[in-house]
């Protein structure tokens, strides 16, 4: 949905930076003569903040920037949010609620553990594939309450899903029965975090989808039976063709 280990400021050299002064953000807004309800106005503010944060990171975007790109007074924004931290926290709550729903749907509809892991990998790529990596640093350093929400989501909800998928895989004969589920489920969660870390996989050298695919393949080949290996090859081919 989105993060991971805090990065030093010196490590930001890996990122190709855009700034609010260097590039305009295109946000489709309704005509100014259309009267919006309070709920619509609040959602409009959140949409603008979401797009700006994901493109430029959180720290570099101010409430003035959000107001400017909405052609809205900052006073109006403060009627709905007391500060930027509340905007970030609201976006995090909404984003995690959607991610939780989507991941549960994947868990319910996937035919087997291998398909489930590949589907979750693609979902993670959809969520974070085009995000400004600085957002992870900014969340942990400047918005600890929002970071704590994500950390809990990752270490509790995601971990539970992975453990459940592995246990189901054992019953279906796709996952080895001799592996330690709790231990390797934690490894998988950490692998996902690591895949987005630009200090390990600089974006100018590694495509994020290639990183996800390689780590997923490595994990699955390690935990699956020969029966499961056939499914890995099938799903890997589908991803590569996409």
DAJO-V543437 format. One record per helix or strand of 2 or more residues. SS is the DSSP state (2 for helix, 1 for strand). FROM is the first residue (numbers start at 1). LEN is the number of residues. Records with the same first field share a line. If there is no record, write none. Layout:
SS = FROM-LEN + FROM-LEN
This chain:
2 = 9-6 + 38-19 + 63-8 + 74-5 + 84-26 + 113-16 + 134-9 + 144-29 + 181-15 + 208-16 + 226-16
